[in-house]
Amino acid sequence: MQKNIVKLAVDLAKGKVQNFSAQESNDTLRKAFADLFEFSLEGNGTIDRKTFRKHKNDIFEILEVIVNETLQEGLKGQFDGFAEYRNLAWGDENLFTTPANQIFRIALVSDGNSNLRRQRLRDGQEFSVSLDTYAIKIGEDFHRFLAGKVDWAEMMAGIAESFKRDLTARIAKAVMNSYGEYGATYHNTFTGTGEAVGAFSEQDLLEMAMHIKARTGSDVAVYGTKLALRKIAPSVQTEAMKAGYNSVGYYGEVAGIKLVEIEQSHDYGTDNFAIDNQFVLLLPQNADKMVKVINEGDAIVQEQNGGTTSDMMQEYFIANRFGIAVICTKVFGFVKF
């Protein structure tokens, strides 16, 4: 029965349930939970405190399996292009080696308090990425799902999206702290864009990209938020290019160089943007990425000490461990506006 619930929940989260509507699939999953844990969907349709306490370990175990299946699927392709993502549950080691004969040998690594520390490394030295615990409360949402008030696929997508946005913001913070590791050939500040003196131009973009390719042998792409990418424009614009700009908010390609959006988010609980809109990165598109993202593996559902909801139901959260490092031995471009 538990395997059936897990399969249905994972398929529903991934949109793989066929021949049934979303409402029918959600109702089937709710009924499976109710049958397994011996509570009724009649009335408000939720599980009472005593029944939950009796079955909570089984509930947590099922949620852990489901979250692990769906979270990794949601995260593993999110950082392609600018970060290497490793999941230790897949058998990878939390161990990297710095390449030899590079100019700078410094890693910016997140510590246990989510602060950034610099770690100087020797040529060929191995290092690991320290891990932080990330947690998201899900107790109230799960009970709302059982009551038919929350769509399962939306709830699971929200969990993966929350982890992704937080990790992306932390990566951006670590990258921002790497500014100045190289000279003005690769890292530079411009007064703006356009025709003004000191403004960033298509020529500046192309020249920096050529320097990076000469050093790395790899083509270059530009990464930034939508507001940052809007600052980059080709010197000659066709009607088709203008239509593309109007469609997505920035030019998809300038001087043969691809522009890639980093999705913006808010600092938690505020309307402040989490990622600076005044910078772009020029990154070589090769397999050895300058940003390393480590996921220790399995998510764990835990009760929150002293935490209860308004109806006295025990709160619980999904905890997972991630680590982030920016390896400044990698040649990359950094433009501030």
FENNORNOR-V84037 format. One line per field, one symbol per residue. ss: DSSP state (@ for helix, = for strand, . for the rest). phi: phi as a letter, one per 40 degrees, with the letter a starting at -180 (. if undefined). burial: I if it has 24 or more other ideal C-beta (glycine too) atoms within 12 Angstrom, else O. A space follows every 50 residues. Layout:
ss: ???
phi: ???
burial: ???
//
This chain:
ss: .@@@@@@@@@@@@........@@@@@@@@@@@@@@@@...........@@ @@@@@@@@@@@@@@@@@@@@@@@@@.......=====@@@.....==... .....=====.....=====.....==....======.@@@@@@@@.... .@@@@@@@@@@@@@@@@@@@@@@@@@..........===..==.....== .@@@@@@@@@@@@@@@...=====.@@@@.........@@@@@@@@@@.. ..==..=====....=......=.....======......=====....= ========.....==============....=====.
phi: .cccccccccccccgbcbgbccccccccccccccccbfbcccgcgbcccc ccccbcccccccccccccccccccccbcbdhbacbbbcccgcccabbccc gbcbbbbcbcccbgcbbcbcbcdgccabbcbbcbbbcbdccccccdcgbb cccccccccccccccccccccccccdcccgcbcccbbabbcibhcccgcc bdcccccccccccccbgbcbbbbacccccccbbccbbccccccccccbha ccabfgbcbbccccabddgbbcccbccbabbbbccbccccbbbbbchccb cbccdgcbcccgcccaacbabbbbabcccccacabbb
burial: OOOOIIOIIIIIIIOOIOOOOOOOIIIIIIIIIIOIIOIOIOOOOIIOOO OIOOIIOIIIOIIIIIIIIIIIIIIIOIIOIIIIIIIIOOOOOIOIOIIO OIOIIIIIIIOOOOOIOOIOIOOOOOIOIIIIOIIIIIIIIIIIIIIOOI IIIOIIIIIIOIIIIIIIIIIIIIIIIIIOIIOOOIIIOIOOIOOOOOOI IIOIIIIIIIIIIOIIOIOIIIIIIIOIIIIIIIOOOOOOOOOOIOOOOI IIIIIOIIIIIIIIIOOOOOOOOIIIIIIIIIIIIOOIIIIIIIIIIIII IIIOOOOOOOOOIIIIIIIIIIIIIIIIIIIIIIIII
//
